[in-house]
Amino acid sequence: MATAEINSDEMVRRKLNLTLNRLEFEKRKVVLASTPEVVNIGAHNHCNAKCIWCLSGDYKVFELSLYKDFFEAKLGPVIRTSRHVSFVGFGEILWLPGIEQFLEYLNQSIPDVVKQFTTNGTPLKEKLADCMSVGRYSIRISLHAPNAELHEKITKIKDFDRIMKNLKYALKKRDEMSRRSYFHLELFNVLTKENIDALPDMVRLAKFMEVPRVECVYMTMFTKEHIPMSLFFDQERANRKLDEAQELADKLGVCIVLPPRFGKGSPERPGACSDPWQYFYVETQGSVLPCCYAGGHAGYIDKQSFEEIWNGEFYTSLRRSIAEGNPHPWCKNCVKYNGFNVNSLLCHITNRPETQKMIIEEAAKMGILTDQMKGVMQNPSEPKK
């Protein structure tokens, strides 16, 4: 299977748009002539794992016809001029029936756009890896443990060996076809009290498997059950293991992306987040989010045009608030806006106001909030849309 010939006019439009988008972010423009660098499509499916921090929900299952009739129909030009389109939602998208046909369609329709999928690795079998190896893909393997026992404890599935086999084949296929620049694979790790001690072993695994990159993030709390798992309440151990993993990664030559250390964030460089300028997240039901941490919707693509949302009141006020140093309540406590925010409990809780209030109250009942934490806990009001 071969990818489609890249249309030279479309390639020029894409390069011009990406250049303009980067420039408009650098100048902190409020109304944009460019379209976003990253389009995220909330592609949902059922899942064979039950990760301890994951939320379940009843979402419309993704399929090729939905992509063509809804997402492509509404956002086709925006997708084609993006750098990166991400198919990330709840569940395991690569287990969809007919996924090979969907990937083949992407290879033909948007050959030069990076297609990103996040997967637990179980469906990444030889046929899928073969299909991806001839396209332009970025695959994030959600691997939250470097061994079978801990992996099963976190994900509730006994598939660690199969995941390693699948990953090994995909990496071999990448190298056999000299596709390192086009078929990118990396590990993605959500850090909690359960797996933080295993982080150095995750670095060793990446080195052994020759995976070029490991990205780690702190878990976001959505329910009271998440509270005992959060590293916000075990900061010294988190910092120690993060430092150990970084030192080992430097020694072994592994690229590792780690979240800010607790107590060591810098408050002097706010406003670095580019999402209001370069990111657009659309769910299967049509709702639009300005980032994956948002606490509410920015618009509805099933009822509005892309331009009405992208340069509408919500997005423009969001950009202006960051440009003027008076960030929107969702941004104010986010680590992407300011690394120093890692020291705020609100940075580790979803931006949904009612959930923030519930988790803070539950943490107080558990007796794990210090007096200092209690003093700074101000539940933000629902932002204006």
Secondary structure as the mmCIF struct_conf table of DSSP 4:
data_model
#
loop_
_struct_conf.conf_type_id
_struct_conf.id
_struct_conf.beg_label_comp_id
_struct_conf.beg_label_asym_id
_struct_conf.beg_label_seq_id
_struct_conf.end_label_comp_id
_struct_conf.end_label_asym_id
_struct_conf.end_label_seq_id
HELX_LH_PP_P HELX_LH_PP_P1 THR A 3 ASN A 7
HELX_RH_AL_P HELX_RH_AL_P1 SER A 8 GLU A 26
TURN_TY1_P TURN_TY1_P1 LYS A 27 ARG A 28
BEND BEND1 VAL A 30 VAL A 31
BEND BEND2 ALA A 33 SER A 34
BEND BEND3 GLU A 37 GLU A 37
STRN STRN1 VAL A 38 GLY A 42
BEND BEND4 ASN A 48 ASN A 48
TURN_TY1_P TURN_TY1_P2 ILE A 52 TRP A 53
HELX_LH_PP_P HELX_LH_PP_P2 CYS A 54 SER A 56
HELX_LH_PP_P HELX_LH_PP_P3 LYS A 60 PHE A 62
HELX_RH_AL_P HELX_RH_AL_P2 LEU A 64 LEU A 66
HELX_RH_PI_P HELX_RH_PI_P1 TYR A 67 GLU A 72
HELX_RH_AL_P HELX_RH_AL_P3 ALA A 73 ARG A 80
TURN_TY1_P TURN_TY1_P3 THR A 81 THR A 81
BEND BEND5 ARG A 83 ARG A 83
STRN STRN2 HIS A 84 PHE A 87
BEND BEND6 PHE A 90 GLY A 91
HELX_RH_3T_P HELX_RH_3T_P1 ILE A 93 TRP A 95
BEND BEND7 LEU A 96 LEU A 96
TURN_TY1_P TURN_TY1_P4 PRO A 97 GLY A 98
HELX_RH_AL_P HELX_RH_AL_P4 ILE A 99 SER A 109
BEND BEND8 ILE A 110 ILE A 110
TURN_TY1_P TURN_TY1_P5 PRO A 111 ASP A 112
BEND BEND9 VAL A 113 VAL A 113
STRN STRN3 VAL A 114 THR A 119
BEND BEND10 GLY A 121 GLY A 121
TURN_TY1_P TURN_TY1_P6 THR A 122 PRO A 123
HELX_RH_AL_P HELX_RH_AL_P5 GLU A 126 SER A 133
TURN_TY1_P TURN_TY1_P7 VAL A 134 VAL A 134
BEND BEND11 GLY A 135 GLY A 135
STRN STRN4 TYR A 137 SER A 142
BEND BEND12 PRO A 146 ASN A 147
HELX_RH_AL_P HELX_RH_AL_P6 ALA A 148 THR A 155
BEND BEND13 LYS A 156 LYS A 156
HELX_RH_AL_P HELX_RH_AL_P7 PHE A 160 GLU A 176
TURN_TY1_P TURN_TY1_P8 MET A 177 SER A 178
TURN_TY1_P TURN_TY1_P9 ARG A 180 TYR A 182
STRN STRN5 PHE A 183 LEU A 191
TURN_TY1_P TURN_TY1_P10 LYS A 193 ASN A 195
HELX_RH_3T_P HELX_RH_3T_P2 ILE A 196 ALA A 198
HELX_RH_AL_P HELX_RH_AL_P8 LEU A 199 MET A 209
TURN_TY1_P TURN_TY1_P11 GLU A 210 GLU A 210
STRN STRN6 ARG A 213 TYR A 218
HELX_LH_PP_P HELX_LH_PP_P4 MET A 219 THR A 220
STRN STRN7 MET A 221 MET A 221
BEND BEND14 THR A 223 THR A 223
HELX_RH_3T_P HELX_RH_3T_P3 LYS A 224 MET A 229
HELX_RH_3T_P HELX_RH_3T_P4 LEU A 231 PHE A 233
HELX_RH_AL_P HELX_RH_AL_P9 GLN A 235 LEU A 252
TURN_TY1_P TURN_TY1_P12 GLY A 253 GLY A 253
STRN STRN8 CYS A 255 VAL A 257
HELX_LH_PP_P HELX_LH_PP_P5 PRO A 259 ARG A 261
TURN_TY1_P TURN_TY1_P13 PHE A 262 GLY A 263
TURN_TY1_P TURN_TY1_P14 PRO A 267 GLU A 268
HELX_RH_AL_P HELX_RH_AL_P10 ASP A 275 GLN A 278
STRN STRN9 TYR A 279 GLU A 283
TURN_TY1_P TURN_TY1_P15 THR A 284 GLN A 285
BEND BEND15 GLY A 286 GLY A 286
STRN STRN10 SER A 287 LEU A 289
BEND BEND16 PRO A 290 CYS A 291
TURN_TY1_P TURN_TY1_P16 CYS A 292 TYR A 293
BEND BEND17 GLY A 295 GLY A 296
BEND BEND18 ALA A 298 ALA A 298
STRN STRN11 GLY A 299 TYR A 300
TURN_TY1_P TURN_TY1_P17 ILE A 301 LYS A 303
BEND BEND19 GLN A 304 GLN A 304
HELX_RH_AL_P HELX_RH_AL_P11 PHE A 306 TRP A 310
TURN_TY1_P TURN_TY1_P18 ASN A 311 ASN A 311
BEND BEND20 GLY A 312 GLY A 312
HELX_RH_AL_P HELX_RH_AL_P12 GLU A 313 ALA A 323
TURN_TY1_P TURN_TY1_P19 GLU A 324 GLY A 325
HELX_RH_AL_P HELX_RH_AL_P13 PRO A 329 LYS A 332
TURN_TY1_P TURN_TY1_P20 ASN A 333 ASN A 333
TURN_TY1_P TURN_TY1_P21 VAL A 335 TYR A 337
HELX_RH_3T_P HELX_RH_3T_P5 GLY A 339 ASN A 343
BEND BEND21 SER A 344 SER A 344
HELX_RH_3T_P HELX_RH_3T_P6 LEU A 345 HIS A 348
STRN STRN12 ILE A 349 ILE A 349
BEND BEND22 ASN A 351 ASN A 351
HELX_RH_AL_P HELX_RH_AL_P14 PRO A 353 LYS A 365
TURN_TY1_P TURN_TY1_P22 MET A 366 GLY A 367
HELX_RH_AL_P HELX_RH_AL_P15 ASP A 371 VAL A 376
HELX_LH_PP_P HELX_LH_PP_P6 ASN A 379 LYS A 384
#
